[in-house]
């Protein structure tokens, strides 16, 4: 009886850990509609710096706790353990700092780091192995991908493939730390752990393949046919788009849904029409423009307005920056390059609209900008340009099929070893 109770204790701990992991994931999902209003209220009163400071403080606290745990571990502590944990903390801090322009996304490093620890506790076998760590990263990434899908569904929130990567990176950093925190004994991955990791990898790839196929055209197709899904086709709600990367000599780079030939033709043939639409949405009605005009319906019009918004927003930040600060030339450069881009790509449309830049403002930007600073327009930065949709879909489906075939081979070996 005592041996049976002893064997059930790890199972009870694993079950409690699984409940805790599921509850934490559910809490993340439930908070999606509420996070943005609370966040905006706090940002308005405290400023964005407090988010990064809080995340960096959490990373520092986690490093201290990890150092204490590894010191108390029954396994002898080595200098490598401490250096490894310090390196993980440094990577997490660097990632948070890199996200200072979008400080709310840095919080994901903490949220999904905690999730990874809870998942590990729920999956950990009596003797851990690195395949279980891989399964932790993959399962956490699946939860993070679903988190972004829910954000895409919720009005006012958006899908961002970069956030999917941040969520996965947080899980990977936590798993890397757990490799040195868990005293083990570590063993070679058994077939059961390998099978779990392979199936989770295939599931993640298939989910990403679906997301990467969820273009505005397809969303409009099924949203118009399935009752209750009409909200998904709102104009500012693209999940995945493909396009082209263009180099503009003397200016920098931009992404567009159109080729340069298509952009030139539209600017030549539709300048008056597009300018008239733009003039109906001055600076104070930019939000209404996004509601009324989608990128899929008229990409030329949509992109022209986005570049105008970027130019004007950075001009205001340049104007408001403290004299002599590093922010002034940064914003001046972006605003000036956006103006040059508009003059190069949308010249006829710009000339016919009310959005032409006052010559005095243009001179002030030209004098303040840094001509040596590289420029890549952030407008349409989410477009996938390195590979076409069809080749990418084929590659992802082939990868998932290969993983499932390998999993079948592993499971067949498990059955052969289990048979008398």
N, C-alpha and C positions, 0 to 999 in steps of 0.2 A: 504493500500500500504506500509505504514511504517513497519507494522508487517511482511509483506512478505519479505521486504528487510532485516529486522533484522534476519529472519530465514535463508535467503540465505547467510548471511555473514559467519557463521560457515562452511557452505558447500563450499564456495569459499576458505576459509582458509584450509580446509581439502583437497580440490583438489590441491591447490598449494603445500601443504605438500607432497601429493602423488607424484606429478611431481618431487619434490626435492628428495624424496627417490628413485624414479626410476632413476633419473639422477645420483645420487650418486652410485647406484648399477652398472649402465652402465659404469660409470667412472672407478670403480674398475675392471670390466671385461675388458674394453678397455686397461687398463694399464698392464694387465698380460704379454703380449709379450715384453713390454718395461721396466718393473721394474728391471729385473735381469741385463741387461747391464748397466743401470744407477747405480744400486746398487753396482755392482762390481767396477765401476769407482770411486764411492765415497768411498767405502771400501778401495780401493787401496791408495787413497790420504789422507783420514782422519782416517782410522782404524775402527773396529767394535764397539768400545765403544761409538761413537757418536750416534749410533742408539738407544741404551738403554738409554743414557742420554736424547735424544730428547723425547722418549716415557715417561720416568719418569717426564720430564718437562711438557709434555702434561697432565699427570695425576694430577700433582700438580696444574696446571692452572685450570683444570676442577673442582678440589676440591674447589678452591677459588671462582670460578664462582658459583658453587652449593651452597656454604655457603652464598654468597650474595643473590642469588635468594630465598633461604629458609628464609633468614632474612626479605626480602621484601614481602614475601608471605602474603596474607590476612589471612591465617590460622595462629594462634599463634605458634611461634617457640618454640620447647621444646629442652631440652638437648639431648633427644633421637635422634632427627633429626640430630643434628650435629655429635653425636657419630656414628650414622648409616652411614652417608656420609663419615666420616673419615675411618670407617671400610671398606667400599667399595673401597675407594681410596687405602687403605693399601693392600687389596687383589689384586687390579689391579697392583700396584707397585711390589708386590711379584711375580705375574705371569710374569711380564716383566723381572724381575731379573732371574727368573727360566729359561727363554728363552734366556739368555745371550749367551749360546752356539750357538744359531741360532737367532741372533738379528734381522734379517730381518722379522722373524715371529712375533716378539713382536709388530711390526707396525700394525698387524691385530687387536690388542686390541684397537687401536685408530680408525682404519678404520671402524670396525664393531660396536664400541661404538657409533660413529657418525651415522651410518646407523640405529641403534636401536632407537636413538632419533628421527630421521626423520620418521621412520615407525610409532612410537608412535603418533607423531603429525598428521599423516595421518589417523590413526585408532581411535584416541581418540573420544569417544562419549561425549555429553554434561556433563554427570556424569560418570567419569571413574570407572573401576572395575578391579580386579586382573586378570580376564580372558583375558582382553585386553592386559595386560602386558605379560601374557603367550603367546598370539598370536604374540606379538612383538618378543619374543625370538624365537618362532618357525619359523616365517617368515624370520627373520634374519638368522637363522640357515639354512633354505632352500637356501637363497641367498649364504651363505657361502659354502654350499655343492656344489652348481652349480659352484661357483668360483673355487673349487678344481677340478671339472670335466673338466673345461676349461683348467686349468693348465695341466691336464693329456693329453689333446689333443695337446696343444702347444709344439712344439719341444723345448727341453732344460728346460722345466718345468715339475713338477712331482706331482702326487697325494699323499697326506699324510693324513691319518685318524686323526693324532694328530692335524693337522691344522684345520680340521673340528671341532674338540673339542675346539680349541682356539677361532675360530670364534663364536661358540655357547656361550662360556664362556664370551666373550666380550659383546654379546647381553644381557646375563643374568645379568651381573654386571650393565650395563646401565639401564636395566629395574628395578633392585633393587633400584638404585638411584632415578629413576623417581617416584617410589612409595612414597618417602618422599618429592620430589620436587614439585609434582603436588598438589595444594591446595585442589583439589576435587570440590565439595563434593563426596567422594567415596561411592559407593553403592554395594549392593550384586550383583554378576554377573547375568545378565539377560540371558534367553535362547539364544538370538542372539549371545552374546559374547561367551557363552559356545560352541555353534555350530561352530563358527569360529575357536576357539582353537582346538576343536576335529578334524575338517577337516584338519587343518594345521598339527596337530600331525600325523594323518594318512598319509598325503602326504609326510612328512619328513621321516617317517618310511619306506614307500614304496620306496622312492628314495634311502635311505640307503641300503635297501634290494637289489636293483638292483646293486648298487655299490659293495656291498659285494659278489655278485655273479659274478662280472666281473673279473674272474680269467684269468691268461695268456692263459690257454687252450681255454677258450671261446672267448677271444679276437682274438686269432689266427684263430679260426673257422670262425667268422663272418667277420674278416678283409680280409680273403682269398676269401670270397664269394661276398662281397658287394663292387662294384667299388668305388674307392676313399678312402677306409678305410685302405688300406695297411699300411699307416704310423703308425697306432695305434699299430701294432704288432712289433714295434721296440724292440730290445732286452732289453733295460733298461727302459721299460715303464710299469712295473707291477702296477696295481691298487690295487688288493686284492689277498693275498696269505695266505694259511693255512699251518701249519706245526706242529712241535713238540718242546717242551722245554726240554733241557737235562741238568742234573746236572753232573758236572765233579768234583769228590772229589779232594780236594787240589788245584783246579783251580778256579771254579766258575760255571757260567751258560752260555749256548748258545742256540740259536734257529736254527732249521734246517728244511728244507723241507723233510728231510729223517729221518727215525728212526735210532737209534744207530746201529742196526743190518745191515741196508742198508748201512750206512756209512762205517762200518767195511768191508762189502763184496766188496764195490766199491774200497776201498783203497787196499784191498788184490788182486783184480782181474784186476784193471785198472790203477795201479800206474804208470807203464811205459808210457802208452798211455796219461794219464792226465798230467804227468810231461813234456812230449814232447810238449804238447800244451801250458802249462804255460811258458815254456822256450822261446816260440815265442813272449811272451808279457812281456818284462822286465818293470822296473819301468816307463820308459818314454812312454810306449805304453799301459798303463792301460786304458786310455780312449778308445783306439781302441778295447781293449778286451771287454769292455762293449758293444760296438757297434756290435761286431762279435758274441758274445756268450750270450745267454739268460738264465735266471734262470730256465725257464720251459723246455728247450731243454736238458740241462745237469746240474742239480742242484749240483752234486758233484763237477764238474769242477768249476762252478761259485762260489760256497761257498769257495772252497779252495783259489781262487784268492782274494776274498773279505777279508778273514782273513789275507792273506799275505799283502794286502794293508794296513789294519788296523795296523798290527805289524810294518810295515816299516814307516808309517806316524807318529805313536807315538814315534818310535825310533828317527826320525828326530827332533820332538818337544822336546824330552828329551835332545838330544844333543845340541839343540839351547837354551834351557832354562837357565836362569841365575843361577849360582851356589848358592845353599842355598834357592832357591825359592820354593814355594809350588807346582809349576807346574812340577818341575823336577821329584819328586817321583811319582806324579800322572801319567805322561806319561810313566815313566819307568815301573810302575806297569801294565798298560794296555798293553804295548809292550811285557813285559815278560809273562804275562798270555796268550796273543795271541800266543806267541811262544810255551808255554806249551800245549795250546789247539791243535796247529798244530802237535806237537810231539805226542799227545795222539790220535787224531782223524784222521789225515792225515799223519801218520808216514811214510808209505812206499812211498807215493807220494812225500813227502818233501825230503826224502832221495835220490830219483832219479832225483830231479829237481835241478836247479841252485839257488834255493831260500833258501838253507840252511843258517842258521845264523852263521856268523863267531864266533868261540868260545870266542874270546876276547870280542866281542860285547855282547854275551850272558852273560858272567860273569859280565860285567859292569851293565847290566840290573838287574841281580839277586842281585847284591850288593846294587843297588839304589832303588829297588822296596819295597813297603810296604806289608809285608806278611799278615797283619791284614786287609787290605783294601778289601772290597767285590768287586767281579768282575762279571759283566754281559756283555758279548760281545755285542757291538752295531751292529755287522754284522747280517743282517736279523732280526733286532729288530722289523720290521713292521709286521712280520708274526703273524697271529692270531692263538694262541695255546690253549686258554682256552676252546674253544668249536669248534666242527666240523661244516663244512659248512651246511650240511643238517639240523641238529637241530637248528642252528642259523636262517636259512631261514624260517623254520616252525614257530619258535617263533616270528619272526618279522611279518610274514604274519598273524599269529593269532592275534598279538597285533593290527595291522592295521585293521583287520576285526572287532575286538571288539570295537575299537574307532569309526568306521563307523556305527556299530550297535547302539552304544550309541548316536551318532549324529542323527541317524534316529529317535530314541525315543525322543530326545530333540526337533527336528523339528516337530514331530507329536504333541507334547505338545504345541508348538508355534501355530500350526494351530488350535488346539482345543480352545486355549485361545482367538484366533483372531476371531473365528466363533461366530455369535450372539447366 
